[in-house]
């Protein structure tokens, strides 16, 4: 079955890695469905029913985004708040529609991995900083499969560095 990749980048045209990943994923429509939230909802008004139906039709879902103020871009947070609703994603006998689905995060980060450590600039690992996502997925009974992070994008913007990320990312998704 295909993997749904929900991409949330506020300025995709200026992206290096996220834009390249979307280009690559789009070459394999039989394997991946790319769903760009900022493209779908430029006004920020989310069609909750449509999004829920989309989620229900996939068993593997990846949330792809740049690490944005130690979290996700605002539209993804809004998406979680509205789409993962009571009675659908949790909290009732008819809830848990996401239960059992394999879910993962794919994050791009501007700084080096060492900056996300106890002795680094930001004091916490990326895994620690993404625990709220992990807990959210646990709460709705999804099968959280960890995260993929590609670091060092503010420092290393070479085409070689960007291209190196592509097979690593595809391998991550395909292992879900």
C-alpha positions as CSV (number, residue, x, y, z in Angstrom):
1,X,0.0,0.0,0.0
2,X,1.1,3.6,-0.7
3,X,2.4,5.9,1.9
4,X,0.8,9.2,2.6
5,X,3.3,12.0,3.1
6,X,1.8,15.1,4.7
7,X,4.2,17.9,3.9
8,X,4.0,21.1,5.9
9,X,6.4,23.8,4.8
10,X,5.3,27.5,5.0
11,X,7.5,28.6,2.1
12,X,8.1,25.6,0.0
13,X,9.4,27.6,-3.0
14,X,12.4,28.7,-0.8
15,X,13.0,25.2,0.6
16,X,16.0,23.2,-0.4
17,X,15.5,19.8,1.2
18,X,11.8,19.6,1.6
19,X,11.2,20.7,-1.9
20,X,13.7,18.2,-3.2
21,X,12.1,15.4,-1.2
22,X,8.7,16.3,-2.6
23,X,10.1,16.2,-6.2
24,X,11.6,12.8,-5.6
25,X,8.5,11.4,-3.9
26,X,6.4,12.7,-6.8
27,X,8.4,10.5,-9.2
28,X,6.9,7.4,-7.6
29,X,3.1,8.0,-7.5
30,X,2.5,4.2,-7.2
31,X,4.4,4.3,-3.8
32,X,3.8,7.7,-2.3
33,X,1.0,10.3,-2.1
34,X,2.2,13.8,-1.3
35,X,-0.3,16.0,0.5
36,X,1.0,19.6,0.9
37,X,-1.0,21.3,3.6
38,X,0.1,24.9,2.7
39,X,-0.8,24.3,-0.9
40,X,-4.1,22.7,-0.1
41,X,-5.1,25.3,2.6
42,X,-3.4,28.6,1.8
43,X,-6.1,30.4,3.8
44,X,-5.5,28.1,6.8
45,X,-9.1,26.7,6.7
46,X,-8.8,23.0,6.9
47,X,-11.5,20.7,5.5
48,X,-11.6,18.3,8.5
49,X,-13.9,15.7,7.0
50,X,-11.7,15.5,3.8
51,X,-8.5,15.2,5.9
52,X,-10.1,12.4,8.0
53,X,-11.2,10.5,5.0
54,X,-7.7,10.8,3.5
55,X,-6.1,9.5,6.7
56,X,-8.5,6.6,6.9
57,X,-7.5,5.5,3.4
58,X,-3.8,4.9,4.3
59,X,-2.0,2.6,6.6
60,X,1.3,4.4,6.6
61,X,1.6,8.2,7.1
62,X,4.7,10.4,7.3
63,X,4.6,14.0,8.5
64,X,7.4,15.9,6.7
65,X,8.3,19.4,7.9
66,X,11.1,21.7,8.9
67,X,11.8,22.0,12.6
68,X,10.1,25.3,13.3
69,X,10.6,27.0,16.7
70,X,11.3,23.6,18.3
71,X,8.1,22.2,16.9
72,X,6.1,22.0,13.6
73,X,5.0,24.8,11.4
74,X,1.7,26.4,12.7
75,X,-0.6,24.8,10.0
76,X,0.5,21.3,11.1
77,X,-0.3,22.1,14.7
78,X,-3.7,23.4,13.6
79,X,-4.2,20.3,11.5
80,X,-3.5,18.1,14.6
81,X,-5.9,20.2,16.7
82,X,-8.8,20.0,14.2
83,X,-8.4,16.7,12.4
84,X,-7.5,14.5,15.4
85,X,-10.9,15.2,16.9
86,X,-12.7,13.6,19.8
87,X,-14.9,10.8,18.6
88,X,-12.8,10.2,15.5
89,X,-9.2,10.0,16.7
90,X,-9.8,9.3,20.4
91,X,-12.3,9.3,23.2
92,X,-15.2,7.2,22.3
93,X,-16.2,3.8,21.0
94,X,-16.3,5.1,17.5
95,X,-12.9,6.9,17.9
96,X,-9.4,5.7,17.2
97,X,-9.7,5.8,13.4
98,X,-5.9,6.3,13.3
99,X,-5.3,3.4,15.6
100,X,-2.8,0.9,14.3
101,X,-1.7,3.1,11.4
102,X,2.1,3.4,11.1
103,X,3.1,7.0,11.6
104,X,6.5,8.7,11.4
105,X,8.1,12.1,11.4
106,X,10.5,13.4,8.8
107,X,12.2,16.6,10.0
108,X,14.7,18.9,8.5
109,X,16.9,20.9,10.9
110,X,19.1,23.8,10.2
111,X,21.9,23.1,12.7
112,X,24.2,20.2,13.3
113,X,23.0,17.1,15.2
114,X,25.5,17.8,18.0
115,X,23.6,21.1,18.8
116,X,20.6,18.8,19.7
117,X,22.3,17.1,22.7
118,X,22.7,17.5,26.5
119,X,25.9,19.4,25.9
120,X,24.8,21.2,22.8
121,X,23.4,24.6,22.1
122,X,19.7,23.4,22.5
123,X,20.3,21.0,25.5
124,X,17.9,18.3,24.2
125,X,18.0,15.7,21.5
126,X,15.6,15.8,18.6
127,X,13.9,12.7,20.0
128,X,13.4,14.5,23.3
129,X,12.1,17.6,21.6
130,X,9.6,15.6,19.5
131,X,8.1,13.7,22.5
132,X,4.8,15.7,22.3
133,X,4.3,14.2,18.8
134,X,5.1,10.7,20.1
135,X,2.7,11.1,22.9
136,X,0.0,12.4,20.6
137,X,0.4,9.4,18.4
138,X,0.4,7.1,21.4
139,X,-2.8,8.8,22.7
140,X,-4.7,8.1,19.4
141,X,-3.3,4.5,19.4
142,X,-1.2,5.0,16.2
143,X,1.9,2.9,15.7
144,X,4.6,5.5,16.0
145,X,7.7,4.5,14.1
146,X,10.2,7.2,15.3
147,X,11.6,10.0,13.2
148,X,14.0,10.8,10.4
149,X,16.0,14.0,10.8
150,X,18.3,15.6,8.3
151,X,20.6,18.1,10.0
152,X,23.0,20.9,9.1
153,X,20.9,22.7,6.5
154,X,21.9,26.3,7.5
155,X,25.6,25.4,7.1
156,X,25.7,22.9,4.3
157,X,23.6,23.9,1.3
158,X,25.6,22.2,-1.4
159,X,23.8,20.2,-4.0
160,X,25.8,17.1,-2.9
161,X,24.5,17.5,0.6
162,X,20.9,17.9,-0.6
163,X,21.1,14.9,-2.9
164,X,22.7,12.7,-0.2
165,X,19.5,13.1,1.8
166,X,17.2,11.7,-0.9
167,X,18.1,8.0,-0.8
168,X,18.3,8.1,3.0
169,X,14.8,9.6,3.2
170,X,13.3,7.1,0.8
171,X,14.9,4.2,2.6
172,X,13.4,5.5,5.9
173,X,9.9,5.7,4.4
174,X,10.2,2.3,2.7
175,X,11.1,0.6,6.0
176,X,7.9,1.8,7.7
